[in-house]
Amino acid sequence: MKLHAPARIAAVALVVVSLAGCSFAANITTSKQYSASDGVRVELEDVTGLNLLLVATAEGDPAALTGTFENSGTEDVAITLGLGATSDTVTVPAGGVVALGLGDGETAVVGASPANPGMIGQITVETPRSGTESVDVPVLDGTLAEYADTLDKLQSYTG
């Protein structure tokens, strides 16, 4: 049986509409912002904090804040990061990135851990325009190999 041109066009249109409906109804994960790693995400003004977490051995012991802040704006943004009674101000340049941690080229933010490893601790993040925001971040130790080096450096950190 041979289909005539109008029937073929209708069949192709039906297939196209059917396939388009699948992507229309599907929840596309890559179109949503999410934390794809161990840390959390926070958005302030034009600055986004990515993969923020603390590395420590126990509550009250020294902890290092790790992660990245990126600035998509056209002006530098000063961010004050509070970790317990300690706070540090980091300036994220316009269109730039600041990596936090204890490695080469990273900015160190160290204070007392608000919680034991495996728990959630709270830090504060403040910018001049957005004010202060409390952020719940995971506290990890050297159990995962990617944080063992930070933990080793933290134990010998002198400020």
N, C-alpha and C positions, 0 to 999 in steps of 0.2 A: 504494500500500500504506500503510495507516494503522497506526501503532504504538499498542499498548495502553498504558495508564498505567504498568504495571510495567516494560515495555520502555523507555519514555521515561525513567523514573527511573534505570534501569540504565545507559542511554546517557549521561545527564547525569553520573552518578556516575563513569563510566569516563573521561569528558573531564576532570572536575575532578581526579581522581587522577592522570591523565597530566600535566596542566599543573603540578600541585603537585610532582610528581617532578622536573620540570625545575629548579625553584628549589631543591629539596632537594639535588640533586646538583651544582649549579653553585657555583663558588667565588666568593662575593660579595666583591668588592674593597672596597667601602665599609664592610664590617664589620671590617676589619683596620686597625690603626694603621700609618701609613707617612708618610714624608717626601715631601710633594707638591711640593717646590720644590728649589732647588739645595743647600740645607744638610741637616744631619742632625738626628735626634731623640735625646734622652736622657731617661730617667725616673729620678728620685731622690726617694724619699719621696713627698710629695704634689706635688712640683714636676716639671714637664715642660719641657725645653728644646726649642724648635722652630726649625727652619731655621738651625741654628748653622753658621757658616762664617767663614773669615778672608778679609779683603781686603788685599792687599799687592802690591808691585811685584817683590820678589825675596826669596829666603831670606836671613834676617838683617836685612832692612829692617823698618821699623815695619809692624805689621799691626793691623788693627782687627777685633775679634770682633763679628759682627752676628748677630742672631737675637732670640728672645723666650723669656723664662721665665714660665710661668704657675703659680700656686699654687692648687690646688683644696682645700687644707686649711684648718683653722681657726686655725692659728698661723703667724706670720711665720717664714720660713726664710732663714737667711744662707747664701749660696752663695759659696765662694771659687773663682775662676776663674784658672787658671794658664796663662800664655802665655810659654813659655821661662822666663827667670829672674824674670819679673814676675808678680805675682798681685794681684788686686783682689777685694774682697768686696762682693757685691751682696745687699741684703735684698729678698726678694720678699714683699710683704705677703699676709696671709691672704686668699684669694679674689681676689688681684690679679695684675697683669701688669707685668713690667719689660721694656722694649724696649732691646736693646743696639745701639749704633752711634754715629755721630758727628753725627746730625741733631738738630734741635730736639726736646727732650723725651726723648731717648734717653740711656742711660748708656754712657759711653765706657769700653771695656776695650781698652787698647793695649799691645803688647809686640813682641818680635822675632818675625818670621815663621819658623816651624820648617821651611818648605819653599817651593819656588818655586811660582808660580801654575800651575795645571793639575795639581798634585800633591796628596797628602793630607798634612796636618800633624796633630800631636797636641797637644791641650790637656788640662788636668786640670780636673775639676769635683768639688768637695768640699762636703758638707754635714755637720753635726755627727753625725747619726744614720747616714747611709749611707757615710761615709768618703770616700776619694778614688777617683775613677774616671777612667781615661784614655779620651779620646774622639777618634776619628779624624774630622777635619773637612776638607772641601775648601778649598783655597786658590785664590781667584779674584783677577783683576785688573780693570782698567777696560775689558776687551774687551767685556763685556756692559754695555749702557748703564745698567742699573739699579744698577751698582756703581761707575760712573765718578765720581759725586758723592762717594761715600765715599772713593774713592782721592784725589780732589782735596783733600778736607778732611784726609785723613791726612797728605798731604805738607806741609801747613801746621800740623799739630797740634803744640802745644807742651806738652801734658800738662795 
